[in-house]
Amino acid sequence: MPAIELSHITKSFGAVKAVDDVSFSVEKGALFGLLGPNGAGKTTSIRVMLDIFKPDSGSVAVLGGPMTEAKKNVIGYMPEERGLYQDIPLDRCLTYLGSLKGLGAAEVKERAAAYLERFDLAAHKHKKVKELSKGMQQKAQVIATLLHKPELLIVDEPFSGLDPVNTQMIKDLLREQRQAGVTVVLCSHQMHLVEELCDRIVLIDHGKVVLYGALEEVQKRFSGNAVLVRSDRPLPPLPGVERVEAHNSALKLHLAPDTKPQEILRALVAKDIPLEQFEIAIPTLDEIFIRVVQGKGAGNE
């Protein structure tokens, strides 16, 4: 049974249809990417999931059925617009936010201590939240989202404002949550991080699902017919190669539709060209995102 299932959801605000017949599901224990350009309908979809907005039509099932107050206490939601109280010390802020999920002050203190130490915030816990840097506040928001040990975690732009060290820390944390059986929905514009972390993705544009499926399958569908080749010798002309372009430290060979990569490999070996790299070119999620949003997509799974 999926942790989340949206079926033919629509939601309008006046004349604007923010979500238009959106359907997708998130399996329990998955790390799932919810993607889309600004204004695409991602946040509205999340708010429908969480019963903040009621859909105009369609159905939503979360953790096996309709949303309840009990289920809200096992969901962790980190919105893009942060929700920390600026004029109180960080430890008091965490205690209050934890109490909203049913935790006592002693329980919050115990659970928060390890996170504060891990995120280098222990020495700052008595500072007012507004005195913390943007990156520190971001890490504090992550802690607040995890204090009650949620079964379902929805994080919207969790890497915003973080340096590479702290970005790695959040990546490790999300992987740990998945390994512990927590279902994680990740919303991010940083496609390379989604590519590293997520098993499956959905891409919403103008309120509609335009791409949905396992990340590996999505990349295969967009791979086209090209190979990456790296050699310490210049490549000779090869039959079936329509175009050659530089690609990082390799060359990207675009092949004719009826040419197979194995034919190019055999030709290179026959010409005694030493190969340091030979692989089928797989597009990045950045490239796929741009192609789909610009109307050159390959369709849904």
Backbone as JSON, one array per atom type, in Angstrom:
{
  "sequence": "MPAIELSHITKSFGAVKAVDDVSFSVEKGALFGLLGPNGAGKTTSIRVMLDIFKPDSGSVAVLGGPMTEAKKNVIGYMPEERGLYQDIPLDRCLTYLGSLKGLGAAEVKERAAAYLERFDLAAHKHKKVKELSKGMQQKAQVIATLLHKPELLIVDEPFSGLDPVNTQMIKDLLREQRQAGVTVVLCSHQMHLVEELCDRIVLIDHGKVVLYGALEEVQKRFSGNAVLVRSDRPLPPLPGVERVEAHNSALKLHLAPDTKPQEILRALVAKDIPLEQFEIAIPTLDEIFIRVVQGKGAGNE",
  "N": [[0.85, -1.2, 0.0], [0.67, 2.2, -0.92], [2.39, 5.0, 0.62], [1.53, 7.54, 0.06], [-1.08, 8.57, -2.04], [-2.26, 10.2, -4.74], [-5.04, 10.89, -6.67], [-6.2, 11.99, -9.62], [-6.35, 14.75, -8.91], [-7.64, 18.01, -8.66], [-7.33, 21.54, -8.25], [-8.38, 24.77, -7.86], [-7.88, 28.32, -7.74], [-9.86, 30.84, -7.79], [-9.84, 31.96, -11.06], [-7.58, 30.59, -11.68], [-6.15, 27.52, -12.3], [-4.48, 25.68, -10.26], [-3.66, 23.06, -9.78], [-4.07, 20.38, -11.92], [-5.72, 17.68, -12.61], [-3.93, 15.83, -11.36], [-2.11, 12.93, -10.72], [-0.33, 10.62, -8.78], [1.75, 8.29, -6.99], [3.41, 7.46, -3.91], [5.59, 5.13, -2.74], [5.82, 3.31, 0.35], [8.64, 3.92, 2.39], [10.19, 4.95, 0.36], [12.42, 7.3, -1.29], [11.4, 10.06, -2.66], [11.14, 12.23, -5.43], [9.66, 15.35, -5.86], [9.08, 17.48, -8.32], [9.4, 20.53, -10.25], [9.01, 23.61, -12.13], [9.04, 27.03, -10.84], [5.91, 27.99, -9.52], [4.52, 25.85, -10.56], [2.72, 24.16, -9.31], [3.52, 22.51, -7.28], [3.68, 23.11, -4.47], [0.99, 23.51, -3.89], [0.05, 20.93, -4.4], [1.33, 19.55, -2.33], [0.07, 20.74, -0.13], [-2.51, 19.9, -0.51], [-2.12, 17.15, -0.14], [-1.57, 17.18, 2.6], [-3.91, 17.95, 3.7], [-4.33, 20.61, 4.1], [-5.34, 22.18, 2.1], [-8.45, 21.54, 0.56], [-9.17, 19.38, -2.12], [-10.68, 20.3, -5.27], [-11.67, 18.29, -6.83], [-11.17, 14.72, -7.15], [-9.14, 12.32, -5.28], [-7.4, 11.7, -2.18], [-5.09, 9.72, -0.49], [-3.37, 9.11, 2.44], [-0.92, 7.43, 4.2], [-2.51, 5.14, 4.15], [-5.19, 5.97, 4.01], [-7.79, 8.54, 4.42], [-6.71, 11.78, 5.66], [-6.06, 12.25, 9.12], [-6.2, 13.64, 12.48], [-4.52, 12.17, 14.12], [-2.73, 11.08, 12.26], [-1.41, 13.36, 11.42], [0.38, 13.79, 13.44], [2.38, 12.0, 12.95], [3.67, 12.85, 10.75], [6.2, 14.72, 9.23], [6.72, 17.95, 8.19], [8.46, 20.18, 6.3], [8.21, 23.26, 5.27], [8.85, 25.4, 2.39], [8.73, 28.1, 3.01], [9.95, 29.15, 5.91], [9.26, 28.19, 9.34], [10.06, 29.09, 11.94], [10.1, 30.62, 15.14], [11.15, 33.84, 15.59], [11.92, 35.51, 17.73], [12.53, 34.17, 20.08], [14.67, 32.02, 22.1], [16.57, 29.39, 20.5], [16.39, 26.79, 21.68], [14.01, 26.98, 23.17], [12.23, 27.46, 21.12], [12.35, 25.03, 19.68], [11.34, 23.34, 21.68], [8.71, 24.28, 21.88], [7.71, 23.79, 19.26], [8.01, 21.03, 19.19], [6.14, 20.35, 21.15], [3.78, 20.76, 19.82], [3.53, 18.49, 18.38], [3.0, 16.68, 20.29], [5.05, 16.1, 22.09], [6.83, 16.12, 25.2], [8.65, 18.59, 27.2], [11.04, 17.56, 28.3], [11.45, 15.35, 26.7], [11.8, 16.52, 24.17], [14.17, 17.94, 24.69], [15.99, 15.85, 25.11], [15.9, 14.51, 22.61], [16.61, 16.53, 20.87], [19.2, 17.17, 21.57], [21.21, 15.49, 20.42], [20.9, 16.05, 17.68], [21.43, 18.83, 17.65], [24.09, 18.82, 18.39], [25.18, 17.35, 16.28], [24.69, 19.04, 14.11], [26.24, 21.2, 14.68], [25.11, 23.17, 16.35], [24.8, 23.22, 19.04], [26.17, 25.0, 20.71], [24.83, 27.29, 20.21], [22.25, 27.21, 21.08], [20.95, 28.75, 22.98], [20.69, 31.19, 21.86], [18.66, 33.74, 20.35], [16.48, 32.92, 17.67], [16.52, 34.67, 15.5], [19.06, 35.64, 15.62], [20.66, 33.79, 14.55], [22.51, 32.54, 11.71], [21.42, 32.31, 8.24], [21.9, 29.73, 7.25], [22.18, 28.31, 9.66], [19.61, 28.59, 10.72], [18.25, 27.16, 8.82], [19.18, 24.55, 9.3], [18.2, 24.26, 11.89], [15.49, 24.23, 11.35], [15.26, 21.81, 10.01], [15.84, 20.07, 12.14], [13.62, 20.59, 13.8], [11.65, 19.48, 12.23], [12.13, 16.79, 12.41], [12.02, 15.98, 15.07], [9.85, 14.56, 16.25], [10.06, 12.04, 15.27], [9.0, 11.22, 12.57], [6.85, 9.18, 10.43], [6.37, 9.77, 7.85], [7.98, 12.03, 5.82], [8.15, 15.22, 4.56], [9.91, 17.41, 2.71], [10.7, 20.62, 1.71], [12.77, 22.23, -0.39], [15.2, 21.69, 1.25], [17.94, 22.16, 1.18], [18.49, 24.78, 0.84], [20.48, 27.63, 1.13], [22.63, 26.36, 2.32], [26.04, 25.42, 2.9], [28.57, 23.36, 1.19], [29.43, 21.38, 3.08], [27.36, 21.23, 4.99], [25.28, 20.65, 3.28], [25.97, 18.06, 2.51], [25.6, 16.86, 4.98], [22.82, 17.01, 5.33], [22.01, 15.47, 3.16], [23.03, 12.96, 3.95], [21.45, 12.6, 6.22], [18.85, 12.41, 5.14], [19.12, 10.05, 3.67], [19.56, 8.29, 5.79], [17.08, 8.42, 7.06], [15.45, 7.2, 5.13], [16.61, 4.64, 5.12], [15.82, 3.85, 7.62], [13.21, 3.3, 7.2], [11.47, 5.37, 6.86], [9.24, 7.25, 4.86], [10.15, 9.51, 2.39], [9.55, 12.6, 0.92], [10.93, 14.69, -1.34], [11.31, 17.97, -2.24], [12.91, 19.96, -4.52], [14.94, 22.37, -6.27], [17.43, 21.78, -6.98], [18.71, 19.84, -9.08], [20.79, 17.96, -9.34], [21.1, 17.0, -6.78], [18.65, 15.77, -6.29], [18.89, 13.79, -8.19], [20.96, 12.28, -7.1], [19.73, 11.28, -4.8], [17.05, 10.32, -5.06], [14.64, 7.7, -5.71], [12.39, 7.54, -7.34], [10.55, 9.9, -9.37], [8.33, 12.72, -9.81], [7.33, 15.11, -12.14], [5.9, 18.2, -12.26], [4.22, 20.54, -14.22], [2.77, 23.61, -15.01], [0.58, 22.83, -13.5], [0.07, 20.21, -14.25], [0.93, 16.7, -14.45], [3.85, 15.94, -16.03], [5.92, 14.24, -16.27], [6.79, 11.12, -14.94], [7.94, 8.51, -12.93], [10.33, 5.78, -12.36], [13.59, 6.9, -11.63], [15.86, 5.92, -13.0], [14.68, 4.67, -15.23], [13.45, 6.86, -16.4], [15.71, 8.36, -17.17], [16.8, 6.62, -19.06], [14.83, 6.72, -21.05], [15.24, 9.23, -22.06], [17.74, 9.16, -23.1], [18.51, 9.07, -25.75], [20.55, 8.53, -28.67], [23.56, 8.15, -28.21], [27.07, 8.12, -27.38], [29.67, 8.25, -24.89], [33.07, 8.87, -25.21], [36.45, 8.47, -24.34], [39.81, 8.99, -25.01], [43.37, 8.82, -25.36], [44.17, 9.38, -27.84], [43.48, 11.02, -30.99], [40.2, 10.64, -32.37], [39.35, 8.64, -35.17], [37.5, 9.22, -38.27], [34.24, 7.83, -38.09], [31.91, 5.49, -39.28], [28.42, 6.06, -39.12], [28.44, 7.92, -37.13], [27.05, 10.95, -36.47], [27.54, 13.43, -35.36], [29.98, 15.11, -33.35], [30.82, 16.19, -30.12], [32.41, 18.1, -27.5], [32.41, 16.88, -24.16], [32.65, 17.41, -20.98], [35.54, 15.8, -19.95], [35.5, 14.07, -22.0], [34.46, 12.87, -25.3], [31.38, 13.36, -26.91], [29.58, 11.3, -28.87], [27.22, 11.53, -31.28], [24.94, 9.37, -32.6], [23.77, 7.92, -35.7], [20.3, 7.08, -36.29], [20.04, 4.31, -36.91], [22.35, 3.21, -36.0], [24.19, 1.28, -33.69], [25.54, 1.44, -30.35], [27.38, -0.64, -29.86], [28.46, -1.16, -32.36], [30.05, 1.05, -32.82], [31.91, 0.73, -30.8], [33.16, -1.66, -31.62], [34.28, -0.77, -34.02], [36.15, 1.1, -33.1], [37.87, -0.51, -31.6], [38.78, -2.17, -33.64], [40.3, -0.34, -35.04], [42.33, -0.04, -33.35], [42.27, 1.85, -31.27], [43.08, 3.12, -28.18], [41.06, 2.97, -25.3], [39.91, 4.95, -22.7], [37.51, 5.48, -21.66], [34.24, 4.39, -22.37], [30.96, 4.66, -22.85], [27.36, 4.53, -22.78], [25.67, 7.54, -23.28], [24.03, 9.1, -20.71], [21.48, 11.32, -19.94], [21.58, 14.14, -17.69], [19.5, 14.92, -14.84], [18.98, 17.6, -14.77], [19.18, 18.29, -17.52], [17.06, 16.77, -18.55], [14.89, 17.91, -17.17], [14.9, 20.54, -18.26], [14.36, 19.96, -20.98], [11.81, 18.79, -20.84], [10.2, 20.78, -19.62], [10.44, 22.75, -21.51], [8.91, 21.71, -23.47], [9.73, 19.44, -24.87], [9.44, 16.86, -24.13], [9.42, 13.28, -23.34], [7.17, 12.06, -22.51], [4.97, 10.36, -20.1], [5.51, 7.61, -17.81]],
  "CA": [[0.0, 0.0, 0.0], [1.49, 3.41, -0.97], [2.3, 5.95, 1.72], [0.75, 8.66, -0.47], [-1.68, 8.31, -3.35], [-3.11, 11.25, -5.27], [-5.74, 10.39, -7.85], [-6.97, 12.95, -10.41], [-6.58, 15.93, -8.07], [-7.68, 19.36, -9.23], [-7.52, 22.6, -7.27], [-8.35, 26.09, -8.49], [-8.02, 29.52, -6.93], [-10.49, 31.73, -8.74], [-9.72, 31.5, -12.45], [-6.3, 29.9, -11.85], [-6.16, 26.1, -11.96], [-3.13, 25.44, -9.76], [-3.4, 21.63, -9.94], [-5.0, 19.98, -12.98], [-5.79, 16.24, -12.85], [-2.64, 15.27, -10.95], [-2.12, 11.6, -10.1], [0.92, 9.9, -8.57], [1.81, 7.62, -5.68], [4.73, 7.35, -3.29], [5.62, 3.89, -1.98], [6.39, 3.39, 1.7], [10.09, 3.73, 2.47], [10.87, 5.51, -0.81], [12.86, 8.69, -1.31], [10.66, 10.43, -3.86], [11.36, 13.61, -5.83], [8.54, 16.13, -6.38], [9.81, 18.51, -9.05], [8.65, 21.42, -11.14], [9.45, 25.01, -12.11], [8.29, 27.9, -9.93], [4.52, 28.19, -9.89], [4.02, 24.7, -11.32], [1.67, 23.46, -8.57], [4.1, 21.59, -6.31], [3.29, 23.44, -3.1], [-0.45, 23.24, -3.78], [-0.09, 19.48, -4.3], [1.72, 19.17, -0.97], [-0.95, 21.21, 0.81], [-3.64, 18.99, -0.67], [-1.71, 15.92, 0.55], [-1.58, 17.37, 4.05], [-5.26, 18.37, 4.08], [-4.38, 22.05, 4.33], [-6.33, 22.54, 1.09], [-9.33, 20.48, 0.07], [-9.19, 19.4, -3.59], [-11.99, 20.51, -5.91], [-12.08, 16.96, -7.26], [-10.12, 13.73, -6.98], [-9.04, 11.73, -3.94], [-6.08, 11.64, -1.56], [-4.89, 8.75, 0.6], [-2.07, 9.27, 3.11], [-0.73, 6.38, 5.2], [-3.58, 4.15, 4.11], [-6.56, 6.48, 3.95], [-7.92, 9.99, 4.58], [-5.92, 12.42, 6.71], [-6.67, 12.39, 10.45], [-5.34, 14.36, 13.42], [-3.49, 11.24, 14.58], [-1.72, 10.96, 11.2], [-0.61, 14.59, 11.37], [1.43, 13.69, 14.44], [3.46, 11.12, 12.46], [4.15, 13.46, 9.52], [7.08, 15.87, 9.38], [6.63, 18.8, 7.0], [9.34, 21.34, 6.29], [7.83, 24.1, 4.12], [9.88, 26.3, 1.85], [8.65, 29.29, 3.85], [10.31, 28.58, 7.19], [8.27, 28.43, 10.4], [10.68, 29.25, 13.24], [9.77, 31.87, 15.84], [12.42, 34.56, 15.54], [12.26, 36.3, 18.92], [12.77, 33.33, 21.25], [15.86, 31.19, 21.93], [16.38, 28.2, 19.67], [15.92, 25.63, 22.45], [12.58, 27.18, 23.49], [11.5, 27.3, 19.86], [12.24, 23.59, 19.42], [10.43, 22.77, 22.69], [7.34, 24.62, 21.52], [7.33, 23.07, 18.04], [7.86, 19.64, 19.58], [4.89, 20.19, 21.91], [2.67, 20.7, 18.86], [3.48, 17.09, 17.93], [2.72, 15.82, 21.43], [6.25, 15.79, 22.88], [7.09, 16.91, 26.39], [9.88, 19.38, 27.17], [12.2, 16.69, 28.56], [11.62, 14.5, 25.52], [12.4, 17.37, 23.13], [15.56, 18.23, 25.08], [16.78, 14.65, 24.87], [15.98, 14.21, 21.18], [17.26, 17.64, 20.17], [20.62, 17.3, 21.94], [22.07, 14.83, 19.44], [20.83, 16.81, 16.43], [22.12, 20.11, 17.83], [25.53, 18.52, 18.36], [25.53, 16.91, 14.92], [24.62, 20.17, 13.18], [27.07, 22.29, 15.22], [24.24, 24.2, 16.87], [24.68, 23.1, 20.5], [26.69, 26.22, 21.35], [23.97, 28.43, 19.83], [20.85, 26.89, 21.39], [20.34, 29.79, 23.83], [20.55, 32.42, 21.07], [17.39, 33.92, 19.65], [16.53, 32.37, 16.31], [16.87, 35.72, 14.55], [20.5, 35.89, 15.71], [21.36, 32.72, 13.84], [22.65, 32.75, 10.26], [20.41, 31.64, 7.43], [22.22, 28.31, 7.23], [21.86, 27.76, 10.98], [18.15, 28.5, 10.82], [17.84, 26.06, 7.94], [19.46, 23.31, 10.03], [17.26, 24.2, 13.01], [14.19, 23.84, 10.8], [15.35, 20.36, 9.78], [15.72, 19.42, 13.45], [12.23, 20.71, 14.24], [10.83, 18.59, 11.4], [12.45, 15.39, 12.72], [12.0, 15.71, 16.5], [8.82, 13.6, 16.66], [10.33, 10.79, 14.57], [7.86, 11.0, 11.66], [6.81, 8.05, 9.49], [6.35, 10.4, 6.53], [8.75, 13.27, 5.87], [8.02, 16.03, 3.35], [10.85, 18.53, 2.87], [10.65, 21.53, 0.56], [14.04, 22.97, -0.51], [15.96, 21.57, 2.51], [19.35, 22.51, 1.0], [18.59, 26.21, 0.57], [21.33, 28.41, 2.02], [23.63, 25.53, 2.99], [27.34, 25.22, 2.25], [28.73, 21.95, 0.79], [29.54, 20.48, 4.24], [26.02, 21.05, 5.56], [24.49, 19.96, 2.27], [26.28, 16.64, 2.66], [25.0, 16.42, 6.24], [21.38, 16.82, 5.1], [21.9, 14.3, 2.28], [23.23, 11.76, 4.79], [20.3, 12.48, 7.1], [17.72, 11.91, 4.36], [19.38, 8.63, 3.39], [19.35, 7.56, 7.04], [15.64, 8.32, 7.27], [14.95, 6.16, 4.22], [17.09, 3.34, 5.61], [15.04, 3.54, 8.82], [11.85, 2.98, 6.8], [10.66, 6.58, 6.71], [8.96, 7.69, 3.5], [10.64, 10.88, 2.24], [9.22, 13.34, -0.3], [11.9, 15.78, -1.46], [11.05, 19.02, -3.24], [14.13, 20.75, -4.66], [15.32, 22.82, -7.6], [18.81, 21.34, -7.21], [18.46, 18.56, -9.75], [21.87, 16.99, -9.11], [20.86, 16.38, -5.48], [17.52, 14.86, -6.51], [19.44, 12.67, -8.96], [21.74, 11.47, -6.17], [18.98, 10.77, -3.66], [15.68, 9.82, -5.24], [14.36, 6.47, -6.45], [11.36, 7.86, -8.33], [10.26, 11.32, -9.42], [7.23, 13.24, -10.61], [7.58, 16.49, -12.57], [4.64, 18.9, -12.5], [4.39, 21.81, -14.93], [1.46, 24.22, -15.26], [-0.46, 22.1, -12.79], [-0.12, 18.86, -14.79], [2.06, 15.77, -14.41], [4.43, 15.82, -17.37], [6.92, 13.18, -16.22], [6.57, 10.34, -13.72], [8.47, 7.15, -13.02], [11.62, 5.48, -11.75], [14.6, 7.81, -12.17], [16.7, 5.2, -13.98], [13.9, 4.48, -16.45], [13.29, 8.19, -17.0], [16.96, 8.71, -17.84], [16.94, 5.77, -20.25], [13.91, 7.2, -22.08], [15.74, 10.48, -22.63], [19.17, 9.02, -23.4], [18.79, 9.27, -27.17], [21.47, 7.57, -29.27], [24.88, 8.79, -28.15], [28.03, 7.48, -26.48], [30.79, 9.05, -24.41], [34.33, 8.2, -25.5], [37.65, 9.19, -23.95], [41.02, 8.31, -25.45], [44.51, 9.74, -25.45], [44.44, 9.59, -29.27], [42.35, 11.58, -31.75], [39.33, 9.62, -32.94], [39.23, 8.69, -36.63], [36.1, 9.25, -38.74], [33.57, 6.56, -37.85], [30.6, 5.41, -39.93], [27.29, 6.04, -38.19], [28.52, 9.05, -36.19], [26.53, 12.15, -37.15], [28.07, 14.67, -34.78], [30.86, 14.93, -32.19], [30.97, 17.41, -29.33], [33.13, 17.93, -26.23], [31.54, 16.66, -23.01], [33.6, 17.33, -19.87], [36.85, 15.37, -20.44], [35.28, 13.06, -23.04], [33.76, 13.31, -26.5], [30.04, 12.8, -27.04], [29.34, 10.93, -30.27], [25.79, 11.39, -31.59], [24.89, 8.32, -33.61], [22.62, 7.83, -36.6], [19.24, 6.27, -35.65], [20.19, 2.87, -37.11], [23.69, 2.79, -35.53], [24.18, 0.84, -32.3], [26.81, 1.72, -29.66], [28.33, -1.77, -30.0], [29.13, -1.03, -33.66], [31.1, 2.06, -32.66], [32.96, 0.11, -29.98], [33.9, -2.6, -32.47], [35.07, 0.01, -34.99], [37.28, 1.7, -32.39], [38.79, -1.6, -31.27], [39.39, -2.62, -34.9], [41.28, 0.66, -35.44], [43.35, -0.06, -32.31], [42.2, 3.08, -30.49], [43.0, 2.81, -26.74], [39.89, 3.63, -24.71], [39.87, 5.17, -21.25], [36.09, 5.52, -21.31], [33.25, 4.17, -23.43], [29.68, 4.38, -22.2], [26.17, 5.17, -23.34], [25.45, 8.85, -22.66], [22.77, 9.23, -19.97], [21.3, 12.74, -19.64], [21.38, 14.52, -16.3], [18.13, 15.33, -14.54], [18.91, 19.01, -15.21], [18.9, 18.3, -18.96], [15.7, 16.25, -18.74], [13.98, 18.95, -16.67], [14.82, 21.62, -19.24], [13.7, 19.46, -22.19], [10.38, 18.57, -20.59], [9.54, 22.05, -19.36], [10.41, 23.5, -22.78], [7.98, 21.07, -24.39], [10.37, 18.43, -25.72], [9.45, 15.67, -23.3], [9.18, 11.96, -23.91], [5.92, 11.49, -21.98], [4.95, 9.7, -18.81], [5.67, 6.16, -17.77]],
  "C": [[0.89, 1.25, 0.0], [1.34, 4.26, 0.29], [1.46, 7.15, 1.33], [0.18, 8.25, -1.81], [-2.62, 9.47, -3.69], [-3.73, 10.76, -6.56], [-6.62, 11.48, -8.45], [-7.36, 14.18, -9.58], [-6.65, 17.19, -8.93], [-7.91, 20.35, -8.09], [-7.35, 23.95, -7.96], [-8.48, 27.17, -7.43], [-8.56, 30.6, -7.85], [-10.38, 31.15, -10.14], [-8.44, 30.69, -12.68], [-6.43, 28.45, -11.4], [-4.73, 25.72, -11.57], [-2.71, 23.98, -9.93], [-4.48, 21.08, -10.86], [-4.87, 18.48, -13.26], [-4.46, 15.55, -12.54], [-2.85, 13.93, -10.26], [-0.69, 11.1, -9.96], [0.86, 9.25, -7.2], [3.25, 7.53, -5.22], [4.72, 6.09, -2.42], [6.25, 4.1, -0.61], [7.89, 3.11, 1.65], [10.87, 4.29, 1.31], [11.43, 6.89, -0.49], [12.44, 9.24, -2.66], [10.86, 11.9, -4.16], [10.1, 14.24, -6.43], [9.11, 17.4, -6.98], [8.88, 19.37, -9.87], [9.21, 22.82, -11.08], [8.62, 25.81, -11.11], [6.87, 28.09, -10.44], [3.88, 27.03, -10.6], [2.85, 23.99, -10.64], [2.2, 22.5, -7.53], [3.59, 21.85, -4.9], [1.79, 23.19, -2.9], [-0.69, 21.74, -3.64], [0.26, 18.99, -2.9], [0.63, 19.56, 0.02], [-2.24, 20.39, 0.68], [-3.35, 17.67, 0.02], [-1.93, 16.03, 2.05], [-2.93, 17.85, 4.57], [-5.32, 19.83, 4.53], [-5.36, 22.67, 3.35], [-7.18, 21.32, 0.78], [-9.32, 20.52, -1.46], [-10.6, 19.69, -4.11], [-12.54, 19.18, -6.41], [-10.89, 16.02, -7.1], [-10.06, 13.24, -5.54], [-7.59, 11.67, -3.49], [-6.09, 10.58, -0.47], [-3.48, 8.94, 1.14], [-1.99, 8.24, 4.22], [-1.95, 5.49, 5.31], [-4.99, 4.66, 4.07], [-6.61, 7.98, 4.1], [-7.06, 10.51, 5.73], [-6.73, 12.49, 8.0], [-5.71, 13.19, 11.33], [-4.21, 13.46, 13.92], [-2.37, 11.11, 13.54], [-0.84, 12.2, 11.13], [0.54, 14.54, 12.36], [2.55, 12.73, 14.05], [3.98, 11.6, 11.1], [5.05, 14.63, 9.88], [7.06, 16.68, 8.1], [7.53, 20.02, 7.2], [9.0, 22.2, 5.07], [8.97, 24.96, 3.62], [9.91, 27.61, 2.63], [8.83, 28.82, 5.3], [9.37, 29.03, 8.31], [8.86, 28.54, 11.78], [10.3, 30.61, 13.84], [11.05, 32.63, 16.13], [12.86, 35.17, 16.86], [12.43, 35.49, 20.19], [14.02, 32.5, 21.02], [15.54, 29.91, 21.17], [15.84, 27.02, 20.49], [14.46, 25.76, 22.84], [11.72, 27.0, 22.25], [11.29, 25.82, 19.54], [11.29, 22.92, 20.4], [8.98, 23.05, 22.32], [6.88, 23.83, 20.29], [7.16, 21.58, 18.32], [6.57, 19.38, 20.32], [3.68, 20.12, 20.98], [2.49, 19.3, 18.29], [3.32, 16.13, 19.11], [3.91, 15.46, 22.28], [6.33, 16.68, 24.1], [8.43, 17.6, 26.31], [11.11, 18.51, 27.37], [12.5, 15.82, 27.36], [12.27, 15.28, 24.38], [13.87, 17.62, 23.43], [16.47, 17.04, 24.77], [16.98, 14.38, 23.38], [16.77, 15.29, 20.43], [18.77, 17.67, 20.4], [21.54, 16.7, 20.88], [22.07, 15.58, 18.11], [21.59, 18.12, 16.53], [23.64, 19.91, 17.78], [25.96, 18.17, 16.94], [25.59, 18.07, 13.94], [25.38, 21.41, 13.68], [26.23, 23.47, 15.71], [24.15, 24.19, 18.4], [25.12, 24.38, 21.2], [25.8, 27.43, 21.1], [22.53, 28.25, 20.3], [20.17, 27.94, 22.26], [20.22, 31.13, 23.09], [19.14, 32.52, 20.51], [17.54, 33.45, 18.21], [16.97, 33.44, 15.32], [18.35, 36.07, 14.58], [21.32, 34.83, 15.0], [21.47, 33.07, 12.35], [21.55, 32.0, 9.52], [20.64, 30.13, 7.4], [21.9, 27.63, 8.55], [20.36, 27.6, 11.15], [17.62, 27.36, 9.96], [18.03, 24.72, 8.65], [18.51, 23.16, 11.22], [15.88, 23.78, 12.54], [14.16, 22.34, 10.5], [15.17, 19.6, 11.09], [14.27, 19.43, 13.92], [11.33, 19.74, 13.48], [10.99, 17.13, 11.81], [12.25, 15.01, 14.19], [11.02, 14.61, 16.9], [8.93, 12.26, 15.94], [9.18, 10.42, 13.61], [8.0, 9.72, 10.84], [6.87, 8.55, 8.05], [6.99, 11.77, 6.66], [8.63, 13.98, 4.53], [8.87, 17.28, 3.54], [10.92, 19.32, 1.58], [11.89, 22.41, 0.58], [14.87, 22.9, 0.78], [17.41, 22.0, 2.41], [19.57, 24.01, 0.81], [19.49, 26.89, 1.61], [22.43, 27.62, 2.7], [24.93, 25.44, 2.19], [27.52, 23.73, 1.94], [28.8, 20.98, 1.96], [28.16, 20.19, 4.82], [25.06, 20.4, 4.57], [24.71, 18.46, 2.36], [25.63, 16.07, 3.91], [23.51, 16.13, 6.05], [21.15, 15.63, 4.17], [22.03, 13.01, 3.09], [22.01, 11.52, 5.67], [19.08, 11.92, 6.36], [17.89, 10.44, 4.01], [19.15, 7.78, 4.64], [17.85, 7.38, 7.32], [15.04, 7.23, 6.38], [15.36, 4.78, 4.7], [16.33, 2.89, 6.85], [13.58, 3.24, 8.5], [10.93, 4.17, 6.67], [10.46, 6.88, 5.22], [9.33, 9.16, 3.38], [10.2, 11.44, 0.89], [10.11, 14.59, -0.32], [11.49, 16.71, -2.59], [12.32, 19.87, -3.33], [14.33, 21.19, -6.1], [16.75, 22.38, -7.94], [18.78, 19.91, -7.76], [19.54, 17.52, -9.48], [21.7, 16.3, -7.76], [19.68, 15.41, -5.55], [18.02, 13.6, -7.21], [20.24, 11.72, -8.06], [20.86, 10.69, -5.2], [17.74, 9.96, -3.99], [15.6, 8.55, -6.07], [13.41, 6.74, -7.62], [11.09, 9.35, -8.28], [8.91, 11.56, -10.11], [7.57, 14.7, -10.91], [6.24, 17.11, -12.94], [4.96, 20.23, -13.18], [3.01, 22.34, -15.31], [0.33, 23.37, -14.68], [-0.68, 20.67, -13.24], [1.13, 18.0, -14.6], [2.58, 15.59, -15.83], [5.51, 14.74, -17.43], [6.78, 12.46, -14.89], [7.16, 8.96, -13.91], [9.75, 6.97, -12.25], [12.7, 6.32, -12.42], [15.45, 7.14, -13.24], [15.97, 5.01, -15.3], [13.69, 5.81, -17.18], [14.54, 8.57, -17.77], [17.17, 7.89, -19.1], [16.05, 6.28, -21.38], [14.43, 8.45, -22.78], [17.19, 10.37, -23.13], [19.5, 9.24, -24.87], [19.73, 8.2, -27.68], [22.84, 8.22, -29.35], [25.76, 8.01, -27.17], [29.09, 8.48, -26.07], [32.07, 8.25, -24.59], [35.48, 9.09, -25.03], [38.86, 8.35, -24.31], [42.16, 9.32, -25.47], [44.94, 9.95, -26.9], [43.24, 10.27, -29.93], [41.51, 10.45, -32.35], [39.28, 9.75, -34.46], [37.77, 8.88, -37.03], [35.48, 7.86, -38.58], [32.22, 6.55, -38.55], [29.5, 5.33, -38.87], [27.33, 7.14, -37.16], [28.12, 10.32, -36.93], [27.18, 13.44, -36.65], [28.91, 14.33, -33.56], [30.96, 16.26, -31.46], [31.74, 17.09, -28.04], [32.12, 17.78, -25.1], [32.43, 16.37, -21.82], [34.96, 16.89, -20.44], [36.74, 14.34, -21.56], [34.71, 13.72, -24.3], [32.4, 12.61, -26.54], [29.76, 12.57, -28.52], [27.84, 10.7, -30.46], [25.67, 10.44, -32.79], [23.65, 8.44, -34.48], [21.59, 6.89, -35.97], [19.44, 4.77, -35.8], [21.56, 2.34, -36.67], [23.62, 2.43, -34.04], [25.54, 1.14, -31.67], [27.85, 0.61, -29.84], [29.1, -1.7, -31.32], [30.27, -0.02, -33.56], [32.25, 1.49, -31.85], [33.81, -0.84, -30.82], [34.79, -1.86, -33.46], [36.3, 0.61, -34.33], [38.33, 0.64, -32.04], [39.52, -2.07, -32.52], [40.47, -1.65, -35.38], [42.37, 0.83, -34.38], [43.43, 1.27, -31.54], [42.1, 2.71, -29.0], [41.88, 3.63, -26.08], [40.04, 3.73, -23.2], [38.42, 5.19, -20.76], [35.26, 5.22, -22.55], [31.95, 3.8, -22.73], [28.54, 5.08, -22.93], [25.9, 6.46, -22.57], [24.06, 8.91, -22.02], [22.6, 10.7, -19.61], [21.16, 12.97, -18.14], [19.92, 14.9, -16.09], [17.92, 16.79, -14.88], [18.5, 19.08, -16.69], [17.48, 17.82, -19.25], [14.66, 17.29, -18.32], [13.78, 20.05, -17.71], [14.07, 21.16, -20.49], [12.2, 19.32, -21.99], [9.64, 19.88, -20.43], [9.46, 22.9, -20.62], [9.58, 22.78, -23.85], [8.57, 20.03, -25.3], [10.43, 17.1, -24.98], [9.16, 14.4, -24.04], [7.96, 11.29, -23.31], [6.1, 10.77, -20.67], [5.17, 8.2, -18.95], [4.3, 5.5, -17.88]]
}
